[in-house]
Amino acid sequence: VVVVQVTCSNPYTAAGRSAVFRMRSVDSIAALKELIRENLRVLVQEQRILTSAFGQELHDNKTLWELRTQPGEPVSVTLVPAPINLLVLIGGSGHTRLCLFDAARGEPLHELTEPKDNVLAAVVDWNHHRGLSAGWESTVRLWDFAGGKTLRELQGHNACGVFCLAADWVAQKAVSGGQDCTLRIWDLNSCMLVQTLVGHAQPIFCVSMEANARRVLSGSQDRTLRLWNLDCCETMPELTGHSGTIFCLAVDWSWMRALSGSWDCTLRLWDLSTGETLQELRYHTNAVFSCAMDWNSQQAVSGGADNAICVWDLKQGLPIRQLYGHDSTVTCFEVEWSTNRLLSGSLDGTLFLWDIESGERLQTLQGRTGDVRCVQARWLGGANGAQAVPQVAVPNALVPR
């Protein structure tokens, strides 16, 4: 038996700064990396293991026996995390319903096969490699993505079909909505249901939670948006104007502005403090299933069942440019506004990385079989490297008008 002391030189997660493992002398560095993945929640692909004495990187096939200096002495190594430039979590259908992807290299890293049905929504805490996923099951799953395991199943919805998720990982609160027409508020520390919000008359397809977890905005098949105060479980007056199911929304809580997309082929820009529609945006020729907004730059993007992505100038309420390439409905987005990068997913099974400013397609992510329903991205070198707000949508084939 060999005692291995692991010190993290740059602990970019809060999972732990050091660890001690008891291993066999014939075990390899590859086996040590698996233990680090399970216990410190650092992906194997993001680990560099160095000798503590000389700083030499150790190859996976090297054994602990070769690292011993004296019998009985512990083996000391240093873990140097090497974060992947663009790490993407993809949810959808097919055998692999959740997949962790190195987008820079175009390689799948980790396949999570536990969900029993299609994944329709996901939200990730990249700092701790945890996440929530939901789909046609009635439960919400809390994941350890580094370990590839379900930590807990959150049960509370009364019907199969949880279509949307949002989370505040600092406050350890999450919200889910779905087929049973309710919103469920979860405490992620205890994994307990703490509130049920009732008000929508039909299924809920999109939701956003304010950073301090005090307010929630939801959109529904009943064609309304509802702004909820979680302190008193009350909803403000309905936001009305869409003539079809509301599938997606994006919110800037600091400015109290929201953008929603609908089956009626339009987007609406809202003032949440008054409930008024500020603008109605028209370009799409079919239902709008995904949107994202940056109020500081006065820009937005939207995608829909016409297979098109539209970039908007919110000052003028006009489309700036259109991005074409998907062969089916554009279901989800992740955007890094500071670098003008857009990641789009579609029912055609592809993910494209775009430059929003030039309209150039930078990369095609391949390696999945099955459609893409939701995506989350960790951008390094951008403003939102730690956590991004998901834009979750559900394809029109699943929902009546």
C-alpha positions in Angstrom: 0.0 0.0 0.0 1.2 3.5 -1.0 0.0 6.7 0.6 -0.4 9.4 -2.1 -0.5 13.0 -1.1 -2.1 15.3 -3.8 -1.7 19.1 -3.6 -3.6 21.3 -5.9 -1.4 24.2 -7.2 -4.3 26.2 -8.5 -7.6 25.0 -7.0 -10.1 26.5 -9.4 -12.9 24.6 -7.7 -13.9 24.7 -4.1 -14.1 20.9 -3.9 -10.7 20.7 -2.1 -7.2 22.0 -2.1 -5.5 18.7 -1.2 -6.3 15.0 -0.7 -4.6 11.8 0.6 -5.3 8.4 -1.1 -4.2 4.9 -0.1 -3.4 3.0 -3.3 -1.6 -0.1 -4.4 2.0 0.3 -5.6 1.1 -1.2 -8.9 -1.6 1.4 -9.6 -0.9 3.9 -12.3 -1.2 7.7 -12.6 -4.4 7.0 -14.7 -5.9 5.3 -11.7 -4.9 8.2 -9.5 -6.6 10.6 -11.9 -9.9 8.6 -11.6 -9.7 9.0 -7.8 -9.1 12.8 -8.2 -12.1 13.0 -10.5 -14.3 11.2 -8.1 -13.2 13.0 -4.9 -12.0 16.5 -6.1 -14.4 16.8 -9.0 -11.8 17.7 -11.6 -12.2 16.1 -15.0 -9.5 13.7 -16.0 -9.0 15.6 -19.2 -8.3 18.8 -17.2 -5.7 17.2 -14.9 -1.9 17.5 -15.1 -0.1 15.5 -12.5 3.5 16.6 -11.6 6.1 15.3 -9.3 6.2 17.6 -6.3 10.0 17.5 -6.1 11.0 18.3 -9.7 7.8 19.5 -11.4 8.0 16.8 -14.1 4.7 15.8 -15.7 3.8 12.2 -15.1 2.4 10.0 -17.9 -0.7 7.9 -17.3 1.0 4.6 -17.5 3.6 5.4 -14.8 3.1 3.4 -11.6 3.3 4.6 -8.0 6.1 2.0 -7.4 8.3 4.0 -9.8 7.7 7.2 -7.8 8.6 5.9 -4.4 11.8 7.4 -3.0 12.1 5.2 0.1 10.0 2.3 1.4 7.2 3.5 3.6 7.5 7.1 2.5 4.4 8.8 1.0 4.3 9.7 -2.7 3.8 13.5 -3.1 2.4 14.8 -6.4 1.0 18.2 -7.5 -2.3 18.5 -9.4 -2.3 21.4 -11.9 -5.8 21.9 -13.3 -5.7 22.8 -17.1 -9.3 24.0 -17.9 -10.6 23.3 -21.3 -11.2 26.4 -23.4 -14.8 25.7 -24.3 -16.5 23.0 -22.3 -20.1 22.2 -23.4 -22.8 20.1 -21.9 -25.3 18.9 -24.5 -28.7 17.4 -23.7 -31.1 15.7 -26.1 -32.3 12.4 -27.4 -30.5 9.2 -28.5 -28.5 6.7 -26.4 -26.3 9.4 -24.8 -28.9 11.9 -23.6 -26.3 14.0 -21.8 -22.8 14.5 -23.1 -19.9 16.6 -21.9 -17.9 18.0 -24.9 -14.5 19.6 -25.5 -15.7 22.0 -28.1 -12.3 23.4 -28.9 -11.1 19.9 -30.0 -14.5 18.6 -31.0 -14.3 15.6 -28.7 -16.9 14.1 -26.4 -15.4 13.7 -22.9 -18.1 12.2 -20.8 -21.3 10.4 -21.6 -24.1 10.3 -19.0 -26.6 7.6 -19.8 -28.7 7.5 -16.6 -31.6 9.6 -17.7 -34.4 7.3 -18.8 -35.8 9.7 -21.3 -34.9 12.6 -23.5 -33.3 15.6 -21.7 -35.1 18.8 -22.4 -33.4 21.2 -20.0 -30.1 21.5 -18.1 -28.3 24.1 -16.0 -24.7 23.8 -14.7 -22.5 25.0 -11.9 -19.2 24.8 -13.7 -17.2 25.8 -10.6 -18.2 22.6 -8.8 -19.0 20.4 -11.8 -22.6 19.9 -10.7 -25.8 20.3 -12.7 -29.5 19.8 -13.0 -31.3 18.1 -15.8 -34.9 17.4 -16.6 -37.0 15.9 -19.4 -39.9 13.6 -19.9 -39.4 12.1 -16.5 -41.3 13.7 -13.6 -38.1 14.2 -11.6 -35.2 16.7 -11.7 -31.8 15.1 -11.5 -28.9 16.7 -9.6 -25.6 15.5 -11.2 -22.0 15.2 -10.4 -20.7 15.7 -13.9 -17.1 15.0 -13.1 -18.0 11.7 -11.5 -20.7 11.0 -14.0 -23.3 10.1 -11.3 -26.7 11.2 -10.2 -26.4 12.6 -6.7 -30.2 13.0 -6.0 -33.5 12.9 -7.8 -35.8 15.8 -6.9 -39.4 14.7 -6.8 -42.4 16.9 -6.7 -44.0 17.4 -10.1 -47.2 15.6 -10.6 -46.9 14.8 -14.3 -44.2 13.5 -16.6 -42.5 16.3 -18.5 -40.3 18.9 -16.8 -39.5 21.4 -19.6 -37.5 24.2 -18.1 -34.9 24.9 -15.3 -33.1 27.8 -13.8 -30.8 27.9 -10.8 -29.0 30.3 -8.4 -26.0 28.3 -7.3 -24.8 30.9 -4.8 -28.2 30.9 -3.0 -28.5 27.1 -3.6 -32.0 27.5 -5.1 -33.5 26.2 -8.3 -36.8 26.4 -10.1 -38.4 23.9 -12.5 -41.6 24.1 -14.6 -43.5 21.7 -16.8 -46.5 19.7 -17.9 -48.3 20.0 -14.5 -48.6 23.8 -15.0 -46.7 24.5 -11.8 -43.3 26.0 -10.8 -41.4 24.1 -8.1 -38.8 25.9 -6.0 -36.0 23.6 -4.7 -33.4 24.0 -1.9 -30.3 22.4 -3.4 -28.6 22.0 0.0 -31.3 19.7 1.3 -32.7 18.7 -2.2 -36.1 19.4 -0.8 -39.1 21.1 -2.4 -39.7 24.4 -0.6 -42.4 26.2 -2.7 -45.0 25.4 -5.3 -46.2 28.3 -7.5 -49.6 27.8 -9.0 -51.1 30.3 -11.5 -50.5 29.2 -15.1 -53.4 27.5 -16.8 -51.3 25.4 -19.1 -47.8 23.8 -19.2 -44.8 26.0 -18.6 -41.9 26.0 -21.1 -39.4 28.6 -20.0 -38.3 30.2 -16.7 -35.6 32.6 -15.4 -34.6 33.2 -11.8 -33.2 36.4 -10.4 -29.6 36.2 -9.0 -30.7 36.5 -5.3 -33.5 33.9 -5.9 -36.2 36.3 -4.9 -38.1 36.6 -8.2 -38.9 34.3 -11.1 -40.3 34.9 -14.6 -42.1 32.1 -16.4 -43.7 31.6 -19.8 -46.4 29.2 -20.7 -48.7 27.6 -23.3 -51.4 29.8 -21.9 -49.7 32.6 -23.9 -48.8 34.6 -20.8 -45.7 35.5 -18.8 -45.9 35.7 -15.0 -43.5 37.5 -12.7 -43.4 35.8 -9.3 -42.3 37.2 -5.9 -41.0 34.3 -3.9 -41.1 36.1 -0.6 -44.9 36.0 -0.7 -45.5 33.3 -3.4 -47.6 35.9 -5.4 -47.6 36.8 -9.0 -47.7 40.2 -10.5 -50.4 40.9 -13.2 -50.0 38.7 -16.3 -47.9 39.9 -19.1 -50.1 39.4 -22.2 -49.6 40.0 -25.9 -48.4 36.8 -27.5 -51.0 34.9 -29.4 -49.3 31.5 -29.1 -47.3 29.4 -26.6 -44.3 31.1 -25.1 -41.3 28.8 -25.6 -38.3 30.9 -24.5 -37.2 34.0 -22.6 -34.1 35.9 -21.6 -34.0 38.4 -18.7 -31.8 41.3 -17.6 -32.9 41.6 -14.0 -30.8 44.7 -13.3 -32.7 46.6 -16.0 -36.0 44.7 -15.5 -36.1 43.9 -19.2 -37.2 40.6 -20.7 -37.3 39.1 -24.2 -39.7 36.3 -25.0 -40.2 34.1 -28.1 -43.4 32.4 -29.2 -45.3 30.1 -31.5 -46.8 33.2 -33.0 -43.4 33.8 -34.8 -42.6 37.0 -32.9 -40.4 38.1 -30.0 -41.6 40.7 -27.5 -39.4 43.0 -25.4 -40.9 43.7 -22.0 -40.5 46.3 -19.2 -41.0 44.0 -16.2 -41.5 47.0 -13.8 -44.7 48.1 -15.7 -45.7 44.9 -17.6 -45.7 46.8 -20.9 -44.5 45.6 -24.3 -41.7 47.9 -25.5 -41.2 46.3 -28.9 -42.5 43.5 -31.0 -39.8 41.9 -33.2 -40.8 40.3 -36.5 -38.6 38.3 -38.8 -39.1 34.6 -38.2 -41.5 32.7 -40.5 -42.2 30.0 -37.9 -42.3 29.5 -34.2 -39.4 31.0 -32.1 -37.9 28.5 -29.7 -34.7 30.1 -28.5 -33.5 33.6 -27.6 -30.8 35.4 -25.7 -30.3 39.1 -24.9 -27.5 41.5 -23.8 -29.2 44.8 -22.7 -25.8 46.6 -22.3 -25.0 46.2 -26.0 -28.7 46.4 -27.0 -28.4 43.2 -28.9 -30.3 39.9 -29.0 -30.4 36.6 -30.9 -33.2 34.3 -31.7 -33.8 31.0 -33.4 -36.8 29.0 -34.5 -38.5 26.4 -36.5 -37.6 28.2 -39.8 -34.0 27.0 -39.1 -32.8 30.6 -39.0 -30.8 32.5 -36.4 -31.5 36.2 -36.3 -29.3 38.9 -34.7 -31.3 41.9 -33.5 -30.6 45.6 -32.8 -32.9 46.3 -29.8 -32.6 50.0 -30.1 -34.2 50.0 -33.5 -36.1 46.8 -33.1 -34.7 45.6 -36.4 -32.7 42.5 -37.5 -29.0 43.1 -38.2 -28.1 39.8 -39.8 -29.3 36.2 -40.3 -27.2 33.1 -39.7 -28.1 30.0 -41.8 -26.7 26.5 -41.6 -29.0 24.4 -39.5 -31.2 22.0 -41.3 -33.9 21.9 -38.6 -35.4 23.8 -35.7 -32.9 25.9 -33.7 -33.7 24.8 -30.1 -31.1 26.4 -27.9 -28.3 29.0 -27.5 -25.4 29.9 -25.3 -23.8 33.3 -25.9 -20.6 35.0 -24.7 -21.3 38.6 -25.5 -17.9 40.0 -24.6 -16.3 38.0 -27.4 -19.3 37.9 -29.8 -19.4 34.1 -29.7 -22.7 32.1 -30.1 -23.2 28.4 -29.7 -26.4 27.1 -31.3 -28.0 23.7 -31.1 -30.7 22.2 -33.4 -33.0 19.2 -33.9 -30.7 18.3 -36.8 -28.2 17.0 -34.2 -25.5 19.7 -34.9 -24.0 22.5 -32.8 -22.4 25.5 -34.5 -20.0 28.0 -33.1 -20.6 31.5 -34.6 -19.0 34.9 -34.6 -22.1 37.1 -34.1 -20.4 40.3 -35.4 -19.2 38.8 -38.7 -21.8 36.1 -39.1 -19.1 33.6 -39.8 -19.5 30.0 -38.7 -16.3 29.2 -36.8 -16.8 25.5 -36.0 -19.2 22.5 -36.3 -19.3 20.2 -33.3 -19.9 16.7 -34.2 -19.9 13.3 -32.5 -23.6 13.1 -31.3 -26.4 11.0 -32.7 -29.8 12.4 -31.9 -31.2 15.9 -31.7 -30.0 18.7 -29.4 -32.6 20.1 -27.0 -30.4 22.2 -24.6 -26.8 23.3 -24.2 -24.7 24.9 -21.5 -21.2 26.3 -22.1 -18.3 27.3 -20.0 -16.3 30.0 -21.8 -12.8 30.7 -20.8 -11.4 34.1 -21.5 -14.8 35.7 -21.6 -17.0 37.6 -19.1 -19.1 34.6 -18.0 -16.5 32.0 -17.7 -17.9 30.6 -14.5 -21.6 30.4 -15.0 -24.0 31.2 -17.9 -27.8 31.5 -17.8 -29.4 28.7 -19.9 -31.8 29.5 -22.7 -34.0 26.4 -22.8 -36.5 25.5 -25.4 -38.8 22.6 -26.4 -39.3 21.6 -30.0 -42.6 22.3 -31.6 -43.2 18.7 -32.4 -43.7 18.1 -28.7 -46.3 20.7 -27.9 -49.7 21.6 -29.3 -50.3 25.2 -30.3 
